[in-house]
Amino acid sequence: MSTQSQIDYNRIAKAIEYIQSNFKLQPSLEEVAEKVHLSPKKFLQFISIEHAKSLLKEEKLSVFDAAYETGLSSTSRLHDLFVKIEGMSPAEFKNGGKSLIINHSFSESPFGNILVASTEKGICHLAFENNQEMALGNLKAQFPNASFYEKQDQFQKDALSIFGKDWNKLNTVKLHLKGTDFQLKVWESLLTIPMGKLSTYGNLAGKIGNPKASRAVGTAIGSNPVAFLIPCHRVIQSSGNMGGYRWGKDRKQLIIGWESSRTSNAIDSI
């Protein structure tokens, strides 16, 4: 990640932390700006409940959505189209993944350090984690009998490029995931939520043809093994509240704000 990207990430994360720690004092935007050396007014709008509610209420295609549907949108919206999911066969994950060879590596992203892992068929794991030992332990616990190698392969490079390169030039990002048919269906449905938009657990349950399965959908979302590429961060409560996130609520707010700012800039440029 570039130095400027790291600076931007640290500033926004610090702004969120400061605002949440001092919410009872209702700090002014000027006070927050002084703390983080920027004016976060627009970003604060993007992570507000009011903004989330407005996204949930949208029914008609915006100009930007229409451009997206006709292939004319900013490249910042295209990454969802490049992510393809393949479920592991029973033979590939039985006996603790004994038949699997898994490569893994640690990298930086705009949202913190990540561990990414892949099989011979695609990415099987991507997690935000500052503690490398803990991150690797969590990965190995999922596939206790697999063979692990510290190596960055092409699958990982393709996946990591999604954080910063021209998405028009991406190769297809392939995911090779361990999950039930229901989980895979939920994870695939997450890919239909465009960047800069949000959905709810109930809406997703309806999309997969089981409108009464909101709780089960929430459980499947919570077990998503691939952060960001499968955008579970775009699912919030119907009230507009952010809800939980496997990799931290603050990070969820950060990603939502970052995506909203990118798509907002793209709309302005159309």
C-alpha positions in Angstrom: 0.0 0.0 0.0 1.3 3.5 -0.8 2.4 5.8 2.0 -0.4 8.2 1.1 -3.0 5.4 1.3 -1.7 4.4 4.7 -1.8 8.0 5.9 -5.4 8.3 4.7 -6.4 5.1 6.4 -4.8 6.1 9.7 -6.5 9.5 9.6 -10.0 8.2 9.0 -9.6 5.4 11.5 -8.4 8.0 14.0 -11.3 10.2 13.2 -13.8 7.4 13.9 -12.1 6.4 17.1 -12.0 10.0 18.3 -15.7 10.7 17.5 -16.9 7.4 19.1 -14.8 8.0 22.2 -16.0 11.6 22.7 -19.6 11.3 21.4 -21.1 12.5 24.7 -19.1 15.8 24.3 -20.4 16.2 20.8 -17.1 17.4 19.4 -17.3 19.9 16.5 -16.0 19.1 13.1 -13.3 21.7 13.7 -12.2 19.8 16.8 -12.1 16.5 14.9 -10.3 18.1 12.0 -7.7 19.4 14.4 -7.1 16.0 15.8 -6.7 14.2 12.5 -5.4 17.1 10.3 -8.3 16.9 7.9 -11.9 17.9 7.6 -14.1 14.7 7.9 -17.4 16.4 7.2 -18.2 14.5 4.0 -16.9 11.2 5.4 -19.1 11.7 8.5 -22.1 12.1 6.3 -21.3 8.8 4.5 -21.2 6.8 7.8 -24.3 8.4 9.3 -27.5 6.5 10.0 -29.3 9.0 7.9 -27.2 8.2 4.9 -27.6 4.5 5.4 -31.3 4.9 5.6 -31.4 6.9 2.4 -29.5 4.1 0.6 -31.9 1.5 1.8 -34.9 3.5 0.6 -33.6 4.0 -2.9 -35.8 2.2 -5.4 -35.0 3.9 -8.7 -31.7 3.6 -10.5 -29.6 6.7 -10.1 -27.6 8.1 -13.0 -24.6 6.3 -11.7 -26.4 3.0 -11.4 -27.8 3.3 -14.9 -24.2 3.9 -16.2 -23.1 0.8 -14.3 -25.8 -1.3 -15.8 -24.8 -0.2 -19.3 -21.1 -0.7 -18.7 -20.2 3.0 -18.6 -19.5 3.4 -14.9 -16.3 4.2 -13.1 -14.0 1.2 -12.7 -14.6 1.5 -8.9 -17.9 -0.3 -9.4 -16.6 -3.2 -11.5 -14.7 -5.3 -9.1 -17.9 -7.2 -8.1 -18.1 -8.5 -11.6 -14.7 -10.1 -11.4 -15.2 -12.2 -8.3 -16.2 -15.8 -9.0 -17.0 -18.3 -6.3 -16.5 -22.1 -6.5 -17.5 -24.3 -3.6 -15.1 -27.0 -2.4 -16.1 -30.5 -3.0 -16.6 -32.8 0.0 -13.3 -34.6 -1.0 -11.5 -31.2 -0.8 -12.3 -30.4 2.8 -13.0 -33.7 4.4 -10.7 -34.9 7.1 -9.7 -31.4 8.0 -8.6 -30.5 4.4 -6.1 -33.3 4.2 -6.0 -33.1 0.4 -5.4 -29.4 0.2 -2.2 -27.5 -0.3 -2.7 -23.9 0.9 -0.4 -21.0 0.1 -0.6 -17.9 2.4 1.0 -14.5 2.7 0.6 -11.3 4.7 0.0 -7.9 3.0 -1.2 -4.4 3.7 -4.5 -2.9 2.5 -6.2 0.5 2.8 -8.1 -1.0 5.8 -5.3 -2.7 7.7 -3.0 -5.7 7.5 -4.5 -8.8 5.9 -3.8 -12.5 5.6 -4.7 -14.0 2.3 -4.6 -17.8 1.5 -5.3 -19.8 -1.6 -5.6 -23.4 -2.9 -4.7 -24.6 -6.4 -8.2 -23.3 -7.5 -8.5 -19.9 -5.9 -8.6 -17.8 -2.7 -10.0 -19.7 0.3 -9.4 -17.1 3.0 -8.8 -13.3 3.4 -8.9 -11.7 6.8 -8.0 -8.4 8.4 -5.6 -9.1 11.3 -2.8 -7.3 12.9 -1.5 -10.2 14.9 0.1 -12.5 12.3 0.5 -15.5 14.6 -3.2 -15.3 15.6 -4.3 -14.9 12.0 -2.3 -17.9 10.8 -3.7 -20.0 13.7 -7.2 -19.1 12.8 -6.6 -20.2 9.2 -5.0 -23.5 10.2 -7.9 -24.2 12.5 -10.2 -24.2 9.5 -8.1 -26.8 7.7 -6.1 -28.6 10.4 -4.8 -31.3 8.2 -3.9 -29.2 5.1 -0.4 -28.5 4.0 0.6 -24.9 4.4 3.3 -22.9 2.6 4.2 -19.2 3.0 4.0 -18.2 -0.6 2.3 -15.5 -2.6 0.8 -17.0 -5.8 -1.0 -15.5 -8.8 -4.4 -16.0 -7.2 -3.3 -13.8 -4.2 -1.8 -11.2 -6.5 -5.1 -10.9 -8.5 -7.1 -10.6 -5.3 -4.8 -8.0 -3.7 -4.8 -5.9 -6.9 -8.4 -5.2 -6.3 -7.4 -2.7 -3.5 -5.5 -0.3 -5.7 -5.2 -1.0 -9.5 -7.3 -0.2 -12.5 -10.2 -2.7 -12.1 -10.8 -2.6 -15.9 -7.6 -4.6 -16.3 -8.2 -7.2 -13.6 -8.1 -10.9 -14.2 -11.1 -12.7 -12.7 -10.6 -13.2 -9.0 -11.4 -16.8 -8.2 -12.5 -17.9 -4.8 -12.4 -21.6 -3.7 -14.6 -21.8 -0.5 -15.6 -24.3 2.1 -19.3 -23.8 2.8 -22.7 -25.3 2.7 -25.0 -24.8 -0.3 -26.9 -22.2 1.7 -23.8 -20.3 2.7 -22.5 -20.2 -0.8 -25.8 -18.9 -2.0 -25.7 -16.1 0.5 -22.1 -15.2 -0.3 -22.9 -15.1 -4.0 -25.9 -12.8 -3.3 -23.6 -10.4 -1.5 -21.7 -9.8 -4.8 -24.9 -8.3 -6.2 -24.8 -5.4 -3.9 -23.0 -2.6 -5.8 -20.2 -0.6 -4.2 -21.6 2.5 -2.5 -24.9 0.8 -1.8 -26.2 -1.1 1.2 -28.7 -3.9 1.8 -30.3 -5.6 4.8 -30.5 -9.2 6.1 -34.1 -9.3 5.2 -33.6 -8.1 1.7 -30.9 -10.7 1.1 -33.1 -13.4 2.4 -35.8 -12.4 -0.1 -33.2 -12.3 -2.9 -32.3 -16.0 -2.3 -36.0 -17.0 -2.3 -36.3 -17.5 1.5 -37.7 -14.3 3.0 -38.1 -15.9 6.4 -34.5 -16.8 6.7 -33.1 -13.5 7.9 -31.4 -15.0 11.0 -29.8 -17.8 9.0 -28.7 -15.3 6.4 -27.1 -13.2 9.1 -25.2 -16.3 10.4 -24.0 -17.1 6.9 -22.8 -13.5 6.5 -21.0 -13.7 9.8 -19.1 -16.8 8.7 -17.9 -15.2 5.4 -14.2 -16.3 5.0 -13.2 -13.7 2.5 -13.2 -10.1 3.7 -14.0 -7.2 1.3 -14.0 -9.4 -1.9 -17.3 -10.8 -0.6 -18.8 -7.5 0.6 -20.5 -8.6 3.8 -19.7 -5.1 5.1 -22.5 -3.8 2.8 -25.2 -5.5 4.9 -26.7 -3.5 7.8 -29.7 -3.5 10.0 -33.0 -2.2 8.6 -32.9 0.6 11.1 -29.8 2.0 9.5 -27.5 0.9 12.3 -24.2 -0.7 11.1 -24.7 -3.9 13.0 -21.8 -6.3 13.7 -18.8 -7.2 11.5 -16.4 -10.1 11.8 -13.4 -7.8 11.5 -14.6 -5.0 13.7 -17.5 -2.4 13.5 -15.0 0.5 13.1 -13.5 -1.1 10.1 -16.9 -1.7 8.6 -17.8 1.9 9.0 -14.4 2.8 7.4 -15.0 0.6 4.4 -18.6 1.9 3.9 -17.4 5.5 4.1 -14.5 4.8 1.7 -16.7 3.1 -0.9 -19.4 5.9 -0.6 -16.7 8.5 -1.1 -15.4 6.8 -4.2 -18.8 6.3 -5.8 -19.8 9.8 -4.9 -16.7 11.1 -6.7 -17.5 8.9 -9.7 -21.1 10.3 -9.8 -19.8 13.8 -9.7 -17.5 13.1 -12.7 -20.3 11.6 -14.9 
